[in-house]
Amino acid sequence: MDAFLHYFAGTSQAVSVKLLSSVDDILWLSTFLTPNLSIKTRINNALVYTAVCLLQTCLAFLISTGGETAIDELLKKHFGDHIVSSDKLLTLISGTVLGIYAVVLGIAYYQEEIIGSNNEDVEYSSIPIYSCPLSPEEEKNAKNDSTTIEPFQIDNDDPKELDLKELTMKEENESETSSPSLFIIAFIGSLDDLTLFVPLLVGKTFHMFELIAGAMIAVVIILCFCVFLVKCKIVSDFLQKIPLCVIVFIFSIVILVKGILIV
């Protein structure tokens, strides 16, 4: 009974720590779970986020078994008296790399959405129109002909064309919020969480299996919160209008500020 209570207490502490350290994940994770994405894509994104969090707990355990001491000695060797803590270093690296990745996403967004749409307009407007002159006899026959030729019109309300447009927009959204992008953002953004897990593992606040169980419970809570959040149409439409590069850049700023404040 005592062992069960100890395991429950350690798992509860791990859940609390994971929720506190990953509450900012809701800022960007919701964009990968919006209703405009297919169910398969949303499930894949949820599984990728869960796998990254599980990988994070394993890295925290490895670092707690001696990796943190090695990092501190390496920093002391290169920085001397102006030593930077491993917590501060990991957090600053995480924020910097995420900022760089946000710039890469911004360049890709500019090329696809802005330059790409302008090129399409130029292509359509540059289509030449050819006309053949009529002979006098043909002009006379055309004037005497009482048949009226209706101009060709495109029905913009054609259900097939509307379905094609919706499918195209859906594919573009899914390509932007793909699983590789989610893996990069989640993995880099979770480096600062290691600064909380490692000291608690070293201090025996909870053990490896308690951390895994607590982290998985916290992940389920975060995913449920994101799903319920995007169920609101106003929130979902707002998130869909924000480019992913902007959300990642804001996330990187939050992590950098957090790292600067670490003493």
VEXVEX-214374 format. One line per 2 residues: their letters; for each residue x, y, z of N, C-alpha, C, CB. Coordinates in pm, whole numbers, plus 50000, padded with zeros to 5 digits. Glycine has a CB too. Example, Ala and Ser with C-alpha at 12.3 -4.5 7.8 and 13.67 -1.06 7.14 Angstrom:
% residues 2
AS> 51319/49431/50780/51230/49550/50780/51320/49670/50780/51131/49553/50905  51285/49775/50708/51367/49894/50714/51290/50003/50787/51408/49940/50572 .
***
This chain:
% residues 263
MD> 50083/49879/50000/50000/50000/50000/50086/50126/50000/49906/50001/50121  50194/50121/50083/50284/50236/50089/50353/50259/49955/50389/50216/50200 .
AF> 50389/50149/49888/50454/50162/49757/50359/50225/49656/50502/50024/49707  50230/50187/49664/50133/50245/49571/50114/50394/49598/49998/50171/49583 .
LH> 50106/50433/49724/50090/50574/49759/50211/50655/49717/50066/50589/49910  50331/50595/49733/50454/50664/49691/50455/50683/49539/50578/50584/49736 .
YF> 50412/50577/49465/50408/50587/49319/50304/50690/49275/50376/50449/49256  50189/50692/49343/50084/50788/49310/50130/50931/49337/49957/50758/49391 .
AG> 50202/50951/49448/50251/51085/49482/50354/51132/49380/50311/51087/49624  50447/51043/49343/50548/51079/49245/50488/51108/49109/50651/50970/49232 .
TS> 50389/51027/49068/50324/51050/48939/50247/51181/48939/50229/50934/48906  50181/51212/49048/50106/51338/49059/50200/51458/49048/50028/51344/49192 .
QA> 50316/51448/49112/50414/51557/49101/50465/51569/48958/50533/51532/49197  50486/51456/48891/50532/51461/48751/50426/51523/48661/50566/51319/48702 .
VS> 50298/51493/48686/50190/51554/48608/50190/51705/48627/50053/51494/48649  50204/51749/48750/50203/51893/48779/50320/51963/48712/50208/51918/48931 .
VK> 50438/51903/48721/50558/51965/48661/50544/51973/48509/50685/51887/48698  50496/51864/48447/50480/51862/48302/50377/51965/48256/50440/51722/48254 .
LL> 50266/51976/48327/50164/52075/48289/50216/52217/48303/50039/52057/48376  50291/52244/48410/50344/52378/48430/50450/52413/48326/50403/52392/48570 .
SS> 50532/52315/48289/50641/52342/48194/50593/52344/48049/50750/52238/48210  50480/52279/48021/50434/52267/47882/50303/52340/47856/50417/52122/47845 .
VD> 50263/52426/47946/50138/52498/47925/50147/52589/47802/50101/52581/48049  50269/52636/47771/50285/52721/47653/50277/52641/47522/50419/52794/47661 .
DI> 50279/52507/47531/50263/52426/47409/50126/52445/47346/50285/52277/47440  50029/52481/47428/49893/52502/47376/49892/52612/47271/49795/52536/47490 .
LW> 49985/52707/47283/49992/52820/47191/50010/52773/47047/50106/52914/47230  50098/52675/47026/50127/52630/46889/50067/52495/46855/50275/52624/46869 .
LS> 50045/52410/46956/49992/52275/46927/49849/52280/46873/49997/52189/47054  49773/52381/46913/49634/52391/46866/49625/52406/46715/49564/52509/46933 .
TF> 49726/52470/46655/49723/52488/46509/49739/52357/46434/49833/52585/46467  49792/52253/46501/49808/52122/46439/49687/52032/46462/49933/52055/46491 .
LT> 49585/52084/46530/49467/52003/46563/49337/52072/46522/49463/51971/46712  49345/52170/46434/49226/52244/46393/49137/52157/46305/49265/52373/46318 .
PN> 49003/52182/46305/48909/52098/46230/48930/52099/46078/48770/52142/46259  49001/52200/46024/49021/52202/45879/49117/52094/45831/49073/52339/45836 .
LS> 49189/52031/45925/49278/51919/45892/49198/51788/45897/49399/51914/45989  49242/51690/45820/49175/51561/45822/49196/51491/45956/49224/51473/45706 .
IK> 49107/51397/45986/49116/51324/46113/49248/51247/46120/48996/51228/46130  49289/51188/46008/49414/51113/46005/49533/51203/46038/49434/51049/45868 .
TR> 49535/51323/45982/49645/51416/46008/49647/51458/46154/49634/51540/45918  49529/51485/46211/49523/51526/46351/49569/51414/46444/49381/51569/46388 .
IN> 49531/51290/46413/49575/51177/46495/49727/51160/46484/49503/51046/46451  49781/51171/46363/49927/51161/46345/50000/51269/46424/49964/51172/46197 .
NA> 49947/51393/46420/50010/51502/46494/50006/51478/46644/49941/51635/46461  49894/51425/46693/49883/51395/46836/49981/51286/46876/49740/51352/46871 .
LV> 49997/51184/46792/50092/51076/46821/50237/51125/46816/50073/50960/46723  50267/51214/46723/50403/51269/46714/50435/51350/46838/50418/51358/46588 .
YT> 50341/51432/46883/50363/51512/47005/50383/51420/47125/50243/51608/47031  50304/51313/47135/50319/51219/47246/50455/51151/47242/50208/51114/47242 .
AV> 50500/51111/47123/50630/51045/47108/50745/51138/47146/50648/50996/46964  50733/51266/47109/50838/51363/47145/50845/51380/47296/50812/51500/47077 .
CL> 50730/51388/47361/50729/51402/47507/50788/51279/47575/50587/51426/47558  50761/51160/47519/50820/51038/47574/50971/51038/47554/50758/50913/47508 .
LQ> 51017/51082/47438/51161/51092/47411/51226/51192/47506/51186/51134/47265  51154/51297/47537/51205/51400/47627/51229/51344/47767/51107/51517/47635 .
TC> 51137/51262/47816/51155/51204/47949/51275/51109/47953/51027/51129/47992  51297/51036/47843/51413/50946/47836/51543/51026/47836/51406/50857/47710 .
LA> 51546/51138/47763/51665/51224/47763/51690/51282/47901/51649/51337/47661  51584/51319/47970/51599/51374/48106/51660/51270/48199/51462/51420/48161 .
FL> 51618/51144/48185/51674/51038/48268/51822/51016/48237/51597/50907/48247  51858/51017/48107/51998/50998/48070/52086/51110/48124/52012/50989/47918 .
IS> 52036/51234/48112/52114/51347/48162/52128/51341/48314/52050/51480/48120  52024/51296/48382/52026/51291/48529/52123/51187/48581/51887/51264/48583 .
TG> 52159/51088/48499/52252/50983/48544/52398/51023/48530/52228/50857/48465  52425/51147/48490/52562/51193/48481/52587/51293/48372/52652/51080/48462 .
GE> 52491/51309/48286/52509/51403/48175/52515/51548/48220/52398/51387/48077  52437/51583/48324/52436/51722/48370/52571/51761/48427/52327/51743/48474 .
TA> 52634/51669/48503/52766/51697/48559/52869/51717/48449/52812/51582/48652  52862/51635/48344/52955/51648/48232/52936/51782/48160/52937/51532/48133 .
ID> 52810/51823/48145/52783/51952/48080/52836/52067/48164/52633/51970/48055  52815/52060/48296/52863/52167/48385/53015/52177/48383/52815/52143/48529 .
EL> 53084/52065/48381/53230/52067/48377/53280/52121/48243/53287/51926/48401  53209/52087/48135/53247/52138/48003/53228/52289/47997/53164/52068/47892 .
LK> 53121/52337/48055/53096/52481/48056/53198/52553/48144/52953/52511/48107  53234/52493/48256/53334/52555/48345/53470/52561/48278/53344/52477/48477 .
KH> 53498/52461/48196/53627/52456/48127/53638/52568/48023/53646/52320/48059  53528/52597/47952/53532/52695/47844/53499/52837/47891/53435/52654/47735 .
FG> 53417/52849/47995/53376/52983/48041/53446/53026/48169/53227/52987/48063  53507/52933/48240/53580/52967/48362/53489/53024/48469/53689/53066/48329 .
DH> 53528/53142/48522/53450/53205/48629/53314/53254/48581/53528/53320/48690  53304/53282/48451/53177/53330/48395/53093/53210/48348/53203/53428/48276 .
IV> 53081/53112/48435/53012/52989/48398/52863/53014/48380/53035/52881/48503  52809/52948/48281/52665/52953/48253/52606/52819/48293/52636/52986/48102 .
SS> 52496/52820/48365/52435/52695/48409/52383/52618/48288/52322/52721/48510  52378/52486/48305/52327/52402/48197/52179/52432/48168/52345/52253/48232 .
DK> 52105/52469/48273/51963/52504/48254/51950/52625/48162/51897/52534/48390  52029/52727/48190/52023/52850/48110/52068/52825/47967/52109/52959/48174 .
LL> 52175/52743/47952/52228/52716/47819/52126/52641/47733/52358/52634/47830  52065/52536/47788/51967/52457/47712/51847/52542/47672/51921/52336/47792 .
TL> 51803/52628/47763/51686/52712/47734/51718/52814/47625/51638/52784/47861  51836/52876/47633/51874/52975/47531/51895/52909/47395/52002/53048/47574 .
IS> 51955/52790/47394/51974/52718/47268/51838/52683/47207/52058/52590/47290  51746/52637/47290/51612/52601/47243/51542/52721/47179/51527/52546/47359 .
GT> 51545/52836/47249/51480/52956/47195/51544/53007/47068/51481/53065/47298  51678/53000/47062/51750/53049/46943/51721/52962/46821/51901/53053/46970 .
VL> 51728/52830/46839/51704/52739/46726/51559/52751/46677/51734/52593/46766  51465/52765/46771/51326/52783/46731/51307/52913/46654/51236/52780/46854 .
GI> 51378/53019/46696/51371/53145/46623/51422/53131/46481/51451/53253/46695  51533/53058/46465/51587/53035/46331/51488/52954/46247/51724/52960/46339 .
YA> 51428/52854/46308/51330/52773/46236/51207/52855/46196/51287/52652/46321  51170/52951/46282/51058/53040/46249/51091/53124/46126/51025/53131/46368 .
VV> 51216/53169/46116/51258/53246/45997/51251/53159/45872/51402/53300/46016  51294/53033/45884/51287/52941/45770/51143/52921/45726/51351/52805/45804 .
LG> 51053/52902/45823/50911/52887/45792/50855/53015/45728/50832/52853/45918  50903/53130/45776/50857/53257/45721/50899/53275/45576/50909/53372/45803 .
IA> 51021/53235/45544/51068/53243/45405/50986/53151/45314/51217/53207/45396  50961/53029/45364/50881/52935/45284/50738/52987/45265/50877/52796/45352 .
YY> 50682/53048/45369/50547/53104/45360/50542/53219/45259/50499/53152/45499  50645/53303/45261/50651/53416/45167/50661/53368/45023/50771/53507/45200 .
QE> 50743/53266/45001/50761/53216/44864/50634/53146/44812/50879/53119/44858  50566/53072/44900/50450/52995/44855/50325/53081/44845/50425/52879/44948 .
EI> 50298/53159/44950/50172/53231/44958/50173/53364/44882/50136/53256/45102  50282/53439/44892/50286/53574/44834/50342/53570/44692/50370/53668/44922 .
IG> 50465/53521/44677/50526/53516/44544/50450/53418/44455/50675/53476/44553  50409/53303/44511/50336/53204/44433/50204/53255/44380/50312/53082/44515 .
SN> 50128/53329/44462/49999/53383/44417/50019/53491/44312/49919/53440/44536  50124/53571/44325/50152/53674/44225/50189/53612/44090/50266/53766/44273 .
NE> 50266/53503/44094/50303/53435/43969/50181/53377/43899/50405/53324/43996  50086/53326/43977/49965/53271/43917/49884/53381/43849/49880/53201/44022 .
DV> 49877/53499/43913/49803/53611/43852/49868/53654/43721/49796/53729/43950  50003/53656/43721/50075/53697/43600/50052/53597/43489/50226/53712/43628 .
EY> 50053/53466/43523/50034/53363/43422/49896/53373/43358/50053/53224/43482  49794/53396/43440/49659/53404/43385/49639/53532/43304/49558/53397/43496 .
SS> 49699/53641/43348/49679/53769/43278/49763/53780/43151/49713/53884/43370  49864/53693/43136/49953/53701/43020/49914/53605/42908/50095/53673/43062 .
IP> 49798/53539/42922/49754/53447/42816/49714/53531/42695/49635/53357/42864  49776/53512/42577/49744/53593/42460/49607/53556/42402/49853/53577/42353 .
IY> 49542/53654/42346/49412/53634/42281/49431/53661/42132/49302/53728/42342  49400/53561/42049/49419/53573/41905/49283/53590/41838/49494/53449/41849 .
SC> 49279/53671/41734/49156/53691/41656/49190/53692/41506/49085/53826/41698  49103/53632/41427/49125/53624/41282/49031/53723/41212/49102/53479/41230 .
PL> 49083/53807/41122/48996/53902/41053/48900/53829/40958/49081/54005/40974  48778/53882/40947/48677/53823/40860/48682/53887/40722/48536/53839/40922 .
SP> 48651/53807/40622/48642/53861/40485/48512/53941/40471/48647/53745/40379  48503/54028/40370/48380/54107/40351/48255/54020/40339/48392/54194/40227 .
EE> 48267/53907/40273/48151/53820/40258/48109/53759/40392/48181/53708/40157  48210/53722/40476/48180/53666/40607/48119/53769/40700/48305/53608/40670 .
EK> 48167/53895/40690/48108/54001/40772/47963/54025/40734/48189/54131/40757  47932/54020/40601/47795/54041/40555/47705/53927/40606/47790/54050/40401 .
NA> 47753/53804/40598/47674/53690/40647/47653/53698/40797/47743/53559/40611  47757/53749/40872/47744/53760/41017/47640/53864/41056/47879/53796/41078 .
KN> 47634/53975/40981/47535/54079/41011/47393/54028/40982/47565/54206/40929  47377/53952/40874/47245/53902/40837/47200/53786/40925/47245/53859/40694 .
DS> 47295/53724/40993/47260/53610/41078/47195/53662/41205/47386/53524/41111  47077/53615/41234/47004/53664/41352/47036/53581/41477/46854/53661/41324 .
TT> 47117/53477/41463/47148/53391/41578/47243/53463/41673/47210/53256/41532  47210/53464/41798/47293/53529/41899/47375/53424/41971/47206/53609/41999 .
IE> 47501/53447/41977/47591/53352/42045/47614/53400/42187/47727/53337/41968  47575/53318/42281/47593/53353/42421/47740/53336/42459/47502/53266/42511 .
PF> 47794/53432/42532/47933/53418/42578/47947/53303/42676/47982/53548/42642  48066/53245/42676/48092/53134/42769/48109/53187/42909/48219/53055/42726 .
QI> 48037/53129/43001/48042/53173/43139/48084/53057/43228/47905/53230/43184  48155/53092/43330/48199/52993/43429/48111/53005/43551/48349/53011/43466 .
DN> 48050/52898/43589/47963/52899/43707/48050/52882/43830/47855/52787/43699  48067/52992/43904/48151/52988/44023/48087/52910/44137/48181/53129/44068 .
DD> 47955/52885/44121/47886/52814/44227/47877/52665/44198/47747/52871/44245  47952/52617/44099/47951/52476/44066/48003/52395/44186/48036/52449/43940 .
PK> 47924/52300/44239/47968/52225/44358/48100/52153/44336/47861/52124/44397  48124/52102/44215/48249/52031/44190/48368/52124/44202/48248/51966/44051 .
EL> 48352/52249/44146/48463/52344/44154/48486/52388/44299/48436/52467/44065  48377/52408/44374/48392/52448/44514/48459/52338/44594/48255/52482/44575 .
DL> 48421/52211/44569/48485/52100/44639/48633/52092/44606/48416/51968/44604  48669/52119/44480/48809/52117/44440/48888/52227/44509/48822/52133/44288 .
KE> 48828/52346/44521/48895/52456/44591/48916/52422/44738/48814/52586/44577  48810/52367/44802/48822/52331/44943/48929/52223/44963/48688/52283/44997 .
LT> 48934/52126/44871/49034/52021/44881/49175/52077/44865/49009/51913/44776  49192/52172/44772/49323/52233/44751/49368/52311/44875/49320/52326/44629 .
MK> 49275/52390/44932/49308/52465/45053/49341/52371/45168/49192/52558/45093  49268/52260/45178/49293/52165/45285/49432/52102/45270/49186/52056/45286 .
EE> 49470/52069/45146/49603/52010/45123/49713/52110/45157/49616/51965/44978  49692/52239/45126/49792/52340/45159/49807/52354/45309/49754/52476/45097 .
NE> 49694/52353/45382/49700/52364/45527/49770/52244/45589/49560/52380/45585  49741/52124/45534/49802/52004/45589/49951/51998/45559/49733/51881/45534 .
SE> 49993/52052/45446/50137/52054/45415/50212/52148/45508/50160/52094/45270  50146/52257/45548/50211/52353/45640/50217/52298/45781/50138/52488/45639 .
TS> 50107/52231/45824/50102/52176/45960/50130/52027/45956/49965/52204/46025  50238/51988/45891/50272/51847/45876/50344/51796/46000/50358/51826/45751 .
SP> 50353/51663/46010/50417/51600/46125/50566/51635/46140/50401/51451/46116  50644/51644/46029/50785/51685/46047/50800/51821/46112/50856/51686/45912 .
SL> 50717/51917/46074/50723/52050/46137/50688/52039/46285/50628/52148/46067  50587/51959/46316/50547/51940/46455/50660/51877/46536/50421/51852/46464 .
FI> 50728/51778/46478/50837/51711/46550/50949/51811/46582/50893/51593/46467  50986/51892/46485/51094/51989/46506/51057/52089/46614/51127/52063/46376 .
IA> 50936/52144/46605/50893/52244/46703/50883/52184/46842/50758/52305/46662  50821/52065/46851/50802/52002/46982/50936/51962/47045/50711/51880/46970 .
FI> 51027/51906/46963/51154/51859/47018/51240/51976/47065/51230/51776/46914  51253/52078/46979/51336/52193/47017/51272/52269/47132/51358/52286/46897 .
GS> 51139/52283/47127/51072/52358/47233/51071/52287/47366/50933/52386/47193  51096/52156/47368/51093/52081/47493/51230/52075/47561/51043/51941/47468 .
LD> 51333/52132/47499/51465/52129/47562/51466/52202/47696/51569/52191/47469  51386/52310/47705/51384/52384/47831/51312/52307/47941/51317/52521/47811 .
DL> 51226/52212/47903/51159/52130/48004/51257/52037/48075/51047/52047/47940  51366/52004/48007/51467/51919/48069/51527/51985/48193/51578/51886/47969 .
TL> 51528/52118/48193/51586/52190/48307/51503/52171/48433/51597/52338/48274  51379/52129/48420/51295/52099/48536/51302/51951/48573/51151/52139/48509 .
FV> 51298/51865/48472/51294/51721/48499/51425/51669/48559/51264/51645/48371  51537/51717/48505/51667/51662/48548/51693/51684/48697/51780/51725/48467 .
PL> 51681/51807/48750/51706/51824/48894/51610/51743/48982/51695/51971/48932  51486/51729/48938/51389/51653/49018/51420/51504/49015/51247/51678/48968 .
LV> 51473/51454/48903/51515/51315/48897/51638/51291/48983/51543/51273/48753  51731/51386/48978/51852/51373/49060/51818/51379/49208/51954/51485/49025 .
GK> 51723/51465/49244/51681/51478/49384/51584/51372/49429/51620/51611/49406  51554/51273/49345/51464/51162/49379/51323/51208/49414/51522/51083/49496 .
TF> 51281/51324/49357/51143/51368/49379/51047/51269/49316/51121/51508/49320  51083/51218/49200/51011/51107/49138/51111/51026/49057/50892/51157/49047 .
HM> 51073/50904/49025/51162/50815/48951/51124/50812/48803/51158/50673/49011  51199/50735/48726/51183/50733/48581/51041/50693/48540/51284/50636/48519 .
FE> 50991/50582/48596/50860/50533/48555/50748/50626/48603/50838/50392/48609  50769/50690/48715/50671/50788/48763/50669/50910/48671/50704/50831/48908 .
LI> 50786/50949/48622/50793/51061/48529/50724/51027/48397/50939/51101/48504  50747/50905/48346/50684/50865/48220/50533/50864/48233/50734/50726/48176 .
AG> 50483/50803/48342/50338/50797/48363/50279/50937/48379/50306/50711/48486  50345/51021/48458/50295/51157/48478/50299/51239/48352/50375/51225/48585 .
AM> 50405/51223/48273/50417/51299/48148/50309/51258/48049/50556/51280/48085  50280/51127/48039/50177/51081/47946/50038/51130/47987/50178/50927/47937 .
IA> 50011/51131/48118/49882/51184/48166/49871/51332/48133/49866/51162/48319  49979/51406/48155/49979/51550/48124/49961/51575/47975/50108/51616/48173 .
VV> 50022/51489/47892/50008/51503/47745/49863/51485/47705/50097/51399/47671  49796/51385/47762/49654/51363/47731/49571/51484/47771/49601/51236/47803 .
II> 49601/51543/47886/49527/51662/47932/49550/51779/47837/49571/51701/48075  49675/51798/47793/49707/51908/47701/49638/51889/47567/49859/51919/47681 .
LC> 49641/51765/47515/49576/51737/47387/49425/51758/47396/49607/51594/47342  49364/51713/47505/49219/51733/47523/49186/51882/47531/49170/51661/47650 .
FC> 49270/51957/47599/49246/52101/47610/49255/52167/47473/49346/52166/47706  49353/52127/47391/49368/52184/47257/49248/52148/47169/49498/52134/47192 .
VF> 49202/52022/47178/49089/51978/47096/48964/52056/47132/49064/51828/47113  48937/52071/47262/48819/52147/47303/48832/52294/47267/48796/52132/47454 .
LV> 48956/52344/47268/48979/52485/47235/48947/52512/47089/49123/52524/47266  48993/52426/46999/48970/52448/46856/48828/52411/46815/49070/52368/46774 .
KC> 48750/52348/46904/48610/52321/46874/48531/52451/46864/48549/52230/46980  48579/52555/46933/48517/52687/46923/48550/52745/46785/48565/52783/47038 .
KI> 48450/52773/46707/48470/52818/46568/48550/52947/46562/48334/52838/46498  48524/53039/46654/48596/53168/46653/48745/53144/46674/48541/53263/46763 .
VS> 48779/53060/46774/48920/53031/46803/48983/52955/46687/48933/52949/46934  48910/52858/46632/48963/52779/46522/48991/52865/46399/48866/52667/46486 .
DF> 48896/52953/46363/48916/53041/46247/49033/53136/46271/48787/53122/46217  49047/53183/46395/49156/53276/46428/49291/53206/46414/49140/53331/46572 .
LQ> 49302/53082/46463/49429/53009/46456/49465/52975/46312/49421/52880/46539  49363/52947/46229/49390/52912/46090/49442/53031/46010/49264/52858/46025 .
KI> 49407/53153/46053/49450/53272/45980/49593/53313/46016/49355/53387/46009  49643/53265/46130/49778/53302/46174/49879/53208/46108/49791/53296/46329 .
PL> 49979/53259/46037/50083/53173/45980/50160/53099/46089/50180/53255/45894  50198/52976/46060/50271/52895/46158/50402/52961/46198/50298/52756/46102 .
CV> 50466/53032/46107/50595/53096/46138/50578/53202/46248/50655/53162/46011  50465/53271/46250/50440/53373/46352/50425/53307/46490/50313/53456/46318 .
IV> 50351/53197/46494/50329/53126/46622/50461/53071/46675/50227/53012/46604  50542/53012/46588/50671/52957/46630/50764/53069/46678/50738/52879/46515 .
FI> 50760/53184/46611/50846/53296/46652/50805/53347/46792/50837/53412/46548  50675/53358/46816/50629/53400/46949/50672/53299/47054/50475/53417/46951 .
FS> 50660/53171/47022/50702/53064/47113/50851/53074/47143/50670/52926/47053  50932/53105/47043/51077/53118/47065/51109/53237/47154/51150/53131/46932 .
IV> 51034/53347/47137/51055/53465/47221/51025/53432/47366/50968/53583/47174  50917/53358/47390/50880/53319/47527/50991/53236/47590/50748/53239/47527 .
IL> 51046/53141/47515/51153/53056/47567/51281/53137/47592/51182/52939/47470  51314/53229/47503/51434/53311/47522/51421/53400/47647/51458/53399/47398 .
VK> 51305/53458/47665/51283/53541/47785/51296/53455/47910/51144/53608/47781  51241/53332/47905/51252/53241/48017/51399/53207/48046/51172/53112/47988 .
GI> 51477/53187/47939/51618/53154/47957/51699/53271/48011/51677/53108/47828  51668/53392/47967/51739/53512/48014/51714/53534/48163/51696/53637/47934 .
LI> 51592/53501/48209/51557/53524/48349/51615/53420/48443/51408/53525/48364  51664/53307/48387/51726/53206/48472/51860/53259/48525/51746/53074/48394 .
V> 51876/53251/48655/51998/53303/48718/52109/53198/48708/51971/53340/48868 .
***
